[in-house]
Amino acid sequence: MKLRFEFHTARPVPLYGRLCNQFLLHPQVQAIGQDERGYFIEAEGEQAPLSALADLIGRTFPLSCWLTHSAIQPIEQFSGDAVDLKGPAPALPYCQHCLETPRSLCPHCGAVPAVAETPLEPRLSELETALMQHGEVAYTVADNRITLCRLDRLTAEDDGLLFSAPEALNDALQISEQGIKQLGSIEKPRLLLMPRAEFAKRHALPRARYFVQQSADRLTLALANRLTQRGLTAVGIRQERPPLCLTQFGDTPVPLALGHAPTPIATHEPGRHRASLLGLTAHWDDGRVRYQSGDSQAEPDPDWAAACALEGVRQQDRVPKRSAVLYLSRRHRSGLLYQDNEGEYQWLVRLPDASEAPLAPKAMLEAIGNGGTGERLLARYREVDPAHLDALAALPQTPLAGSFHSLLALAAWFSGQSSATDPAKAGEAFLCQALRFGGQAAPRIDYAVERVDGTLVVQWQRALQACLSYRLADPEQKAGVAFGVIDSFCDFVCNWVEQLDMNIGLEEVILAGDELDNPVLLERLRLRLGKNIALRLPTDFGPGTLVTGALFVPQALAD
């Protein structure tokens, strides 16, 4: 009997490669391999020894956040080889082998020591006492400066939660079973999650969503175990080098931020061979781009960041495809960008700047009141709910950035779902309402465009007028309206992508930008766009793609 033990992974898992090499010494194992789907072990023997091998493999291979599927398949012949797999050494927070040896570098997973010279127990007591007495404690592991604080000391700027007791995750967070597995996987990633209402109220949490993680080094793990014994199941965490952050794209885990410099990639030769921005330096040499963490926090030119995202992905192809990028950013100009036959970057449709559309609440109300139906709607509000119009007029009137998150903030105010004057908080509250939606059909929200200097620019007033209308008609339909604003925008984008496809014949659409940490937006784009055209994601939604693209886009940086 011949069997193949398969581990399908979304990204390479160096520890799996090392374990495959070790199993090559097993008497039943005849071959191992790595292909585009992941890793596999092939074995031959009678049923009893193969069953024992299956149990051993199941106990030996730990759960990786990149694991998408595992299976045992009968095979007719071997497709692997009896030679070791090549790959980088694992560099994990810790594994089952090193938890009892906190003062040494782990030869299995590459984990750094929990402490160097000092004994562990006195150090743990010192850190625990400081946290309990003063409310927070700071320490350093390798090159990562970490500060833990009690939940009663959290401020609005603190965006991280560390759970010391995994069994507390379900009661505290809106999290799936898959999310719990990912947090406990060998990579110890972060997830951007919404606390449950009871947990948030009990601890007076000031934010709507948090980056949630478990201990990502041996010292923090040992300290977290002590805190659990003291009854602290969660604490706030600030760190200079946070770990990998994941989100889901359908059934596939994708990184919002890698937590480390990207691995080298092969590209065409760019116009410039070196670029630095957002804490990362990219250097092209001999056909490959290599990355190094740096101190430069320079931003790409906001008008050219979308072009950087486009080139940062498609220049990795041997023959670059006819691609467009849907770039949605809180800080840079956003929209649907492509390159025409003359090599010029063109916006098919983009989000507005403050000079192109009303982006303050009072100006938006005035724009809505200029139309027939909008004028009648505001007249009705003045009759039955003038306080809501007064509340909108009392908000800060500084024009918001022309980002999708700004639309969510305006929608939160216009639909009466948030009284927060900070647009970032209002937008997050609106997103959280969308995450709560469990219905089959959400209200339809219309979006309009206007041609500005030859470019189609989205105008928000029709969508916000709809928010006002739904609030008046059914004030309890908050989650449905929030979901509808996002889902209808994705449908709107899908229509324009279809138009561009008819015009130039698209081969793929790249999704990029930090707005895609919005899980409703990312999932609805996948479902709406993915039916008709190939979708492609960058290596991560962090700076790696932008700094790579800056090598190819002359206007991206001031030399």
C-alpha positions as CSV (number, residue, x, y, z in Angstrom):
1,M,0.0,0.0,0.0
2,K,1.3,3.4,-1.0
3,L,0.0,6.6,0.7
4,R,0.7,10.3,0.3
5,F,0.4,12.6,3.4
6,E,-0.4,16.1,2.1
7,F,-0.2,19.5,3.7
8,H,-1.6,22.3,1.5
9,T,-0.3,25.7,2.5
10,A,-1.0,29.3,1.3
11,R,2.6,30.2,1.9
12,P,5.8,28.2,2.5
13,V,6.2,26.9,6.0
14,P,9.9,26.2,6.6
15,L,9.2,24.0,9.7
16,Y,7.1,21.7,7.5
17,G,10.1,21.3,5.1
18,R,12.4,20.5,8.0
19,L,9.9,17.9,9.4
20,C,9.6,16.3,5.9
21,N,13.4,15.9,5.8
22,Q,13.4,14.3,9.2
23,F,10.6,11.8,8.2
24,L,12.7,10.8,5.2
25,L,14.7,8.7,7.8
26,H,11.5,6.7,8.7
27,P,11.6,3.2,7.4
28,Q,8.1,3.5,5.7
29,V,8.8,6.8,4.1
30,Q,10.1,6.5,0.5
31,A,9.9,10.1,-0.8
32,I,9.1,13.7,0.2
33,G,8.3,16.8,-1.9
34,Q,7.2,20.4,-2.1
35,D,5.0,21.7,-4.9
36,E,2.7,24.6,-5.6
37,R,0.1,23.2,-3.2
38,G,2.5,22.7,-0.2
39,Y,4.3,19.7,1.2
40,F,3.9,15.9,1.1
41,I,5.3,12.7,2.4
42,E,5.0,9.4,0.5
43,A,5.2,6.1,2.3
44,E,4.8,2.4,1.5
45,G,4.0,-0.6,3.8
46,E,1.4,-2.7,5.4
47,Q,-1.7,-1.2,7.1
48,A,-0.5,-1.4,10.7
49,P,2.9,0.4,10.3
50,L,1.3,3.0,8.0
51,S,-1.4,3.7,10.6
52,A,1.3,4.2,13.2
53,L,3.1,6.5,10.8
54,A,-0.1,8.5,10.3
55,D,-0.5,8.9,14.0
56,L,3.2,10.0,14.3
57,I,2.8,12.6,11.5
58,G,-0.4,13.9,13.1
59,R,1.4,14.4,16.4
60,T,4.6,15.9,14.9
61,F,3.3,18.4,12.4
62,P,2.0,21.4,14.4
63,L,-0.8,23.7,13.1
64,S,0.5,26.5,10.8
65,C,-1.6,29.6,10.1
66,W,-0.8,29.0,6.4
67,L,-2.3,25.4,6.4
68,T,-5.4,25.3,4.3
69,H,-5.9,21.6,3.9
70,S,-4.4,18.2,4.9
71,A,-5.2,14.8,3.6
72,I,-4.1,11.2,3.2
73,Q,-4.3,9.9,-0.4
74,P,-3.7,6.4,-1.8
75,I,-1.3,6.6,-4.7
76,E,-0.1,4.3,-7.5
77,Q,3.4,5.6,-7.7
78,F,5.7,8.1,-6.0
79,S,6.1,11.6,-7.3
80,G,8.6,12.9,-4.7
81,D,12.3,12.3,-4.2
82,A,14.4,10.7,-1.4
83,V,16.4,13.9,-1.0
84,D,16.1,16.7,1.5
85,L,14.0,19.7,0.7
86,K,15.8,23.0,0.5
87,G,14.5,26.1,2.2
88,P,15.2,28.7,4.8
89,A,15.6,27.8,8.5
90,P,12.4,28.2,10.6
91,A,12.1,31.4,12.6
92,L,9.2,30.9,14.9
93,P,8.2,32.3,18.3
94,Y,8.6,28.9,20.0
95,C,7.7,25.3,19.6
96,Q,7.0,22.3,21.8
97,H,10.7,21.5,22.1
98,C,11.9,24.8,23.5
99,L,9.4,25.8,26.2
100,E,11.5,24.0,28.8
101,T,14.8,25.5,27.7
102,P,14.1,29.3,27.8
103,R,17.7,30.3,27.9
104,S,18.9,28.8,24.6
105,L,18.3,29.3,20.9
106,C,16.0,26.6,19.8
107,P,17.5,24.3,17.1
108,H,14.1,23.2,15.9
109,C,12.1,26.4,15.4
110,G,14.8,29.1,15.7
111,A,13.1,30.8,18.7
112,V,15.3,33.4,20.5
113,P,16.1,32.8,24.2
114,A,13.6,34.1,26.7
115,V,16.4,35.5,28.9
116,A,20.1,35.8,28.3
117,E,22.1,35.7,31.5
118,T,19.7,36.3,34.3
119,P,17.7,33.4,35.9
120,L,14.1,33.3,34.5
121,E,12.0,33.1,37.7
122,P,13.3,36.2,39.4
123,R,12.9,38.1,36.1
124,L,9.3,36.9,35.8
125,S,8.5,37.9,39.3
126,E,9.9,41.4,38.7
127,L,7.8,41.9,35.6
128,E,4.7,40.5,37.2
129,T,5.0,42.7,40.2
130,A,5.6,45.8,38.1
131,L,2.5,45.2,36.0
132,M,0.2,44.5,39.0
133,Q,1.5,47.5,41.0
134,H,2.0,50.1,38.3
135,G,-0.5,49.0,35.7
136,E,2.1,48.5,33.0
137,V,5.5,47.0,32.4
138,A,8.1,47.3,29.6
139,Y,10.8,44.8,28.6
140,T,12.8,43.8,25.5
141,V,12.9,40.5,23.7
142,A,15.6,40.4,20.9
143,D,15.0,43.7,19.1
144,N,11.4,44.1,20.0
145,R,10.4,46.5,22.8
146,I,7.2,45.3,24.4
147,T,4.9,47.1,26.9
148,L,2.1,45.3,28.6
149,C,-0.7,47.2,30.4
150,R,-3.8,46.2,32.4
151,L,-7.0,46.7,30.5
152,D,-8.1,49.5,32.9
153,R,-5.0,51.5,31.7
154,L,-5.8,51.3,28.0
155,T,-6.1,54.5,26.0
156,A,-7.6,55.2,22.6
157,E,-4.2,54.9,21.1
158,D,-3.6,51.4,22.4
159,D,-4.7,49.0,19.6
160,G,-3.4,45.6,20.8
161,L,-4.7,42.9,23.1
162,L,-2.7,40.0,24.3
163,F,-4.7,37.0,25.6
164,S,-2.9,34.9,28.1
165,A,-5.7,32.4,28.4
166,P,-6.8,31.0,25.0
167,E,-10.0,29.6,26.5
168,A,-11.1,33.3,27.1
169,L,-11.1,34.2,23.4
170,N,-14.6,33.0,22.6
171,D,-16.3,34.9,25.5
172,A,-14.3,38.1,24.8
173,L,-14.2,38.4,21.0
174,Q,-16.3,38.0,17.9
175,I,-14.0,35.2,16.6
176,S,-14.5,32.1,14.5
177,E,-13.2,28.7,15.2
178,Q,-10.7,29.2,12.3
179,G,-9.6,32.5,14.0
180,I,-8.9,30.7,17.3
181,K,-6.8,28.1,15.5
182,Q,-4.9,30.8,13.7
183,L,-4.1,32.7,16.9
184,G,-2.7,29.4,18.4
185,S,-0.7,28.4,15.4
186,I,3.0,28.1,15.4
187,E,3.5,31.6,13.8
188,K,1.4,33.3,16.5
189,P,-0.1,35.9,14.2
190,R,-2.3,38.8,15.1
191,L,-6.0,39.2,13.9
192,L,-7.9,42.4,13.8
193,L,-11.1,41.6,15.7
194,M,-14.1,43.2,17.4
195,P,-14.6,42.6,21.2
196,R,-18.0,41.3,22.3
197,A,-20.2,44.0,23.8
198,E,-20.1,42.6,27.3
199,F,-16.3,42.3,27.4
200,A,-15.9,45.8,25.9
201,K,-18.4,47.3,28.5
202,R,-16.8,45.5,31.4
203,H,-13.4,46.8,30.7
204,A,-14.5,50.2,29.2
205,L,-12.5,49.5,26.0
206,P,-12.1,52.7,24.0
207,R,-11.7,51.1,20.5
208,A,-14.2,49.2,18.3
209,R,-11.5,46.7,17.0
210,Y,-8.2,45.5,18.3
211,F,-5.2,43.6,17.0
212,V,-5.5,40.4,19.0
213,Q,-2.7,37.9,19.6
214,Q,-1.3,35.3,22.0
215,S,2.3,35.3,23.3
216,A,4.8,35.6,20.4
217,D,8.0,34.9,22.4
218,R,9.0,32.6,25.2
219,L,9.4,35.3,27.9
220,T,6.0,36.8,27.2
221,L,4.5,33.3,27.2
222,A,6.0,32.6,30.6
223,L,4.8,35.9,32.0
224,A,1.3,35.4,30.5
225,N,1.0,32.0,32.2
226,R,1.7,33.8,35.5
227,L,-0.9,36.5,34.8
228,T,-3.5,33.8,34.0
229,Q,-2.9,32.4,37.5
230,R,-3.5,35.9,38.9
231,G,-6.8,36.0,37.0
232,L,-5.7,38.3,34.2
233,T,-6.8,36.6,30.9
234,A,-6.0,39.6,28.7
235,V,-3.8,42.7,28.8
236,G,-3.0,45.5,26.4
237,I,0.2,45.2,24.4
238,R,2.3,47.8,22.6
239,Q,5.4,46.7,20.6
240,E,7.9,48.1,18.2
241,R,7.9,45.0,16.0
242,P,4.5,43.4,16.0
243,P,4.1,39.9,14.5
244,L,2.4,38.9,11.3
245,C,-1.2,40.1,11.0
246,L,-3.7,38.0,9.0
247,T,-7.1,38.4,7.5
248,Q,-9.2,36.0,5.4
249,F,-9.8,36.1,1.6
250,G,-12.5,33.4,1.4
251,D,-10.8,30.3,2.7
252,T,-7.3,31.6,2.2
253,P,-5.3,33.4,4.9
254,V,-3.6,36.5,3.6
255,P,-1.3,38.9,5.5
256,L,-2.3,42.5,6.2
257,A,1.2,43.1,7.5
258,L,4.1,40.7,7.4
259,G,5.8,41.8,10.7
260,H,9.2,41.5,9.0
261,A,11.0,42.5,5.9
262,P,9.7,40.6,2.8
263,T,11.7,37.8,1.3
264,P,13.5,38.7,-2.0
265,I,11.5,38.5,-5.2
266,A,12.5,38.4,-8.9
267,T,11.4,41.4,-11.0
268,H,12.2,43.2,-14.3
269,E,14.9,45.8,-14.0
270,P,13.4,49.0,-12.6
271,G,14.2,52.6,-13.4
272,R,15.7,53.2,-10.0
273,H,17.6,50.5,-8.1
274,R,16.9,51.7,-4.6
275,A,13.9,53.2,-2.8
276,S,13.1,53.8,0.9
277,L,9.7,54.5,2.4
278,L,7.4,53.5,5.3
279,G,10.3,52.0,7.3
280,L,11.5,49.7,4.5
281,T,14.3,49.9,1.9
282,A,14.1,48.0,-1.4
283,H,17.3,47.4,-3.5
284,W,17.3,45.8,-6.9
285,D,20.4,43.8,-8.0
286,D,20.9,41.0,-10.5
287,G,17.2,40.4,-11.2
288,R,16.0,40.4,-7.6
289,V,14.6,43.0,-5.1
290,R,15.9,42.6,-1.6
291,Y,14.5,44.3,1.4
292,Q,15.8,45.7,4.6
293,S,14.1,47.4,7.6
294,G,15.1,51.0,7.9
295,D,14.4,54.3,9.6
296,S,12.9,56.3,6.7
297,Q,9.1,56.8,7.2
298,A,8.8,58.7,4.0
299,E,5.4,58.2,2.2
300,P,5.1,57.7,-1.5
301,D,3.6,60.7,-3.4
302,P,-0.1,60.3,-2.6
303,D,-1.1,60.8,-6.2
304,W,1.2,58.0,-7.3
305,A,0.8,55.4,-4.6
306,A,-1.8,53.5,-6.6
307,A,0.7,53.2,-9.5
308,C,3.2,51.9,-7.0
309,A,0.8,49.2,-5.9
310,L,0.1,48.2,-9.6
311,E,3.7,47.9,-10.6
312,G,4.8,46.4,-7.2
313,V,2.6,43.4,-8.1
314,R,2.7,43.0,-11.9
315,Q,6.4,43.6,-12.4
316,Q,7.0,40.2,-10.7
317,D,5.5,38.5,-13.8
318,R,7.8,37.4,-16.6
319,V,5.3,39.1,-19.0
320,P,3.3,41.7,-17.1
321,K,-0.4,41.2,-17.5
322,R,-3.1,43.7,-18.6
323,S,-3.9,44.7,-15.0
324,A,-5.8,47.3,-13.1
325,V,-5.5,48.0,-9.4
326,L,-8.3,48.9,-7.1
327,Y,-6.3,50.9,-4.6
328,L,-8.2,52.0,-1.5
329,S,-6.1,53.9,1.1
330,R,-6.8,56.1,4.1
331,R,-3.9,58.4,3.2
332,H,-3.4,58.2,-0.6
333,R,-5.5,59.0,-3.7
334,S,-7.8,56.0,-4.2
335,G,-9.7,54.4,-7.0
336,L,-9.5,52.1,-10.1
337,L,-6.2,52.7,-12.0
338,Y,-4.7,51.2,-15.1
339,Q,-2.0,51.8,-17.7
340,D,-3.1,52.7,-21.2
341,N,-1.4,51.6,-24.5
342,E,0.9,54.7,-24.4
343,G,2.2,53.7,-20.9
344,E,0.3,56.5,-19.1
345,Y,-1.5,55.8,-15.8
346,Q,-5.2,56.6,-16.0
347,W,-7.9,56.6,-13.4
348,L,-11.1,55.0,-14.7
349,V,-12.9,56.2,-11.6
350,R,-11.5,57.5,-8.3
351,L,-12.6,58.7,-4.9
352,P,-12.9,62.5,-4.4
353,D,-10.6,65.1,-2.9
354,A,-11.9,67.8,-0.7
355,S,-11.7,70.3,-3.7
356,E,-13.9,68.0,-5.8
357,A,-16.8,67.1,-3.5
358,P,-18.4,68.2,-0.2
359,L,-16.6,66.1,2.5
360,A,-17.8,67.9,5.6
361,P,-21.2,67.1,7.2
362,K,-22.8,70.6,6.8
363,A,-21.5,71.0,3.2
364,M,-22.9,67.5,2.4
365,L,-26.3,68.4,3.8
366,E,-26.3,71.5,1.6
367,A,-25.4,69.4,-1.5
368,I,-28.2,66.9,-0.6
369,G,-30.7,69.8,-0.2
370,N,-30.0,71.1,-3.7
371,G,-31.9,68.2,-5.4
372,G,-35.6,67.7,-5.5
373,T,-35.9,64.5,-3.5
374,G,-33.1,65.6,-1.2
375,E,-34.8,68.9,-0.5
376,R,-38.0,67.1,0.4
377,L,-36.2,64.7,2.6
378,L,-34.5,67.5,4.6
379,A,-37.9,69.3,4.9
380,R,-39.4,66.1,6.4
381,Y,-36.5,65.9,8.8
382,R,-37.1,69.5,9.9
383,E,-40.6,68.5,10.7
384,V,-40.1,65.2,12.6
385,D,-36.4,65.1,13.7
386,P,-34.7,68.5,13.6
387,A,-32.4,67.4,16.4
388,H,-30.6,65.0,14.0
389,L,-29.9,67.8,11.5
390,D,-28.7,70.0,14.4
391,A,-26.4,67.2,15.5
392,L,-24.9,66.9,12.0
393,A,-24.4,70.7,11.8
394,A,-22.7,70.6,15.2
395,L,-20.0,68.1,14.1
396,P,-16.5,69.4,13.2
397,Q,-16.8,70.9,9.7
398,T,-13.2,70.3,8.6
399,P,-13.4,68.4,5.2
400,L,-12.6,64.7,5.6
401,A,-10.0,62.9,3.5
402,G,-11.5,61.5,0.3
403,S,-11.1,57.9,1.5
404,F,-13.6,55.1,1.7
405,H,-13.2,55.1,5.5
406,S,-14.3,58.8,5.4
407,L,-17.5,57.7,3.6
408,L,-18.1,55.2,6.5
409,A,-17.6,58.0,9.0
410,L,-20.1,60.3,7.2
411,A,-22.5,57.4,6.8
412,A,-22.3,56.7,10.5
413,W,-23.2,60.3,11.3
414,F,-25.9,60.6,8.7
415,S,-27.6,57.3,9.7
416,G,-27.3,58.2,13.4
417,Q,-25.0,55.2,14.3
418,S,-22.2,57.1,15.9
419,S,-21.9,60.4,17.9
420,A,-18.0,60.2,17.9
421,T,-16.6,63.4,16.5
422,D,-13.4,61.6,15.5
423,P,-14.1,60.3,11.9
424,A,-11.7,57.3,12.4
425,K,-13.8,56.2,15.4
426,A,-17.1,56.9,13.7
427,G,-16.0,54.8,10.6
428,E,-14.9,51.9,12.8
429,A,-18.2,51.9,14.6
430,F,-20.1,51.8,11.3
431,L,-17.9,48.9,10.1
432,C,-18.6,47.0,13.3
433,Q,-22.3,47.4,12.6
434,A,-21.8,45.9,9.2
435,L,-19.9,43.0,10.8
436,R,-23.0,42.3,12.9
437,F,-25.3,42.0,9.9
438,G,-26.7,38.5,9.5
439,G,-29.6,39.0,7.1
440,Q,-29.9,37.7,3.5
441,A,-30.5,41.0,1.8
442,A,-29.3,44.5,2.8
443,P,-30.7,47.8,1.7
444,R,-29.5,49.0,-1.7
445,I,-27.4,52.2,-1.7
446,D,-26.8,54.1,-4.9
447,Y,-23.5,55.8,-5.9
448,A,-23.0,58.5,-8.5
449,V,-20.0,59.8,-10.4
450,E,-19.2,63.2,-11.9
451,R,-16.6,64.0,-14.5
452,V,-13.9,66.3,-13.0
453,D,-11.1,67.5,-15.3
454,G,-11.7,64.5,-17.5
455,T,-11.8,61.9,-14.7
456,L,-14.9,60.2,-13.2
457,V,-15.0,61.0,-9.5
458,V,-17.3,59.3,-7.0
459,Q,-19.8,61.7,-5.3
460,W,-21.0,60.5,-1.9
461,Q,-24.2,62.6,-1.5
462,R,-26.6,60.1,-3.1
463,A,-25.3,57.4,-0.8
464,L,-25.6,59.6,2.3
465,Q,-29.1,60.8,1.2
466,A,-30.0,57.1,1.2
467,C,-28.6,56.7,4.7
468,L,-30.8,59.6,5.9
469,S,-33.9,58.0,4.2
470,Y,-33.4,54.6,5.8
471,R,-32.9,56.2,9.2
472,L,-36.2,57.9,8.9
473,A,-38.0,54.9,7.5
474,D,-36.6,52.2,9.8
475,P,-34.3,53.4,12.6
476,E,-33.7,49.9,13.8
477,Q,-32.1,48.7,10.5
478,K,-28.6,49.9,11.5
479,A,-26.6,46.8,10.7
480,G,-28.4,46.3,7.4
481,V,-27.7,49.9,6.3
482,A,-24.0,49.6,7.3
483,F,-23.6,46.4,5.4
484,G,-25.5,47.8,2.4
485,V,-23.2,50.9,2.2
486,I,-20.2,48.6,1.8
487,D,-21.8,45.9,-0.3
488,S,-23.4,48.4,-2.7
489,F,-20.0,50.1,-3.1
490,C,-18.5,46.8,-4.1
491,D,-21.3,46.3,-6.7
492,F,-20.6,49.8,-8.0
493,V,-16.9,49.0,-8.4
494,C,-17.7,45.7,-10.1
495,N,-19.7,47.6,-12.8
496,W,-16.8,49.9,-13.5
497,V,-14.4,47.0,-13.7
498,E,-16.7,45.3,-16.2
499,Q,-16.6,48.6,-18.2
500,L,-12.8,48.7,-18.2
501,D,-12.6,45.0,-19.2
502,M,-14.8,45.8,-22.2
503,N,-12.5,48.7,-23.1
504,I,-9.1,47.2,-22.8
505,G,-9.5,43.5,-22.0
506,L,-8.4,43.0,-18.4
507,E,-6.5,39.9,-17.4
508,E,-6.6,40.6,-13.6
509,V,-7.6,43.2,-11.0
510,I,-5.2,43.7,-8.1
511,L,-6.7,44.6,-4.7
512,A,-4.4,46.8,-2.7
513,G,-4.4,49.5,0.1
514,D,-4.7,49.7,3.8
515,E,-8.5,50.0,3.6
516,L,-8.7,46.3,2.9
517,D,-8.2,45.6,6.6
518,N,-12.0,46.1,6.4
519,P,-13.1,42.4,6.3
520,V,-16.6,43.2,4.9
521,L,-15.1,45.2,2.1
522,L,-12.5,42.6,1.2
523,E,-15.0,39.7,1.3
524,R,-17.7,41.5,-0.7
525,L,-15.1,42.5,-3.3
526,R,-14.0,38.9,-3.6
527,L,-17.6,37.7,-4.1
528,R,-18.7,40.5,-6.4
529,L,-15.6,40.9,-8.5
530,G,-14.2,37.3,-8.4
531,K,-17.2,35.9,-10.3
532,N,-16.1,37.7,-13.5
533,I,-12.4,38.4,-13.4
534,A,-9.2,37.0,-11.8
535,L,-8.4,38.8,-8.6
536,R,-4.9,39.1,-7.3
537,L,-3.5,40.2,-3.9
538,P,-0.1,41.7,-3.1
539,T,2.3,39.9,-0.9
540,D,0.9,42.0,1.9
541,F,-1.1,45.2,2.3
542,G,1.8,46.8,4.1
543,P,4.8,48.8,2.7
544,G,6.5,46.0,0.7
545,T,4.3,46.4,-2.4
546,L,4.6,50.2,-2.4
547,V,8.3,50.3,-2.0
548,T,8.7,47.7,-4.7
549,G,6.5,49.7,-7.0
550,A,8.4,52.9,-6.2
551,L,11.4,51.4,-8.0
552,F,9.3,51.4,-11.2
553,V,7.3,54.6,-10.9
554,P,9.6,57.7,-11.4
555,Q,7.1,60.1,-9.8
556,A,6.7,58.0,-6.6
557,L,9.6,59.6,-4.7
558,A,11.5,62.8,-4.7
559,D,15.1,61.8,-5.5
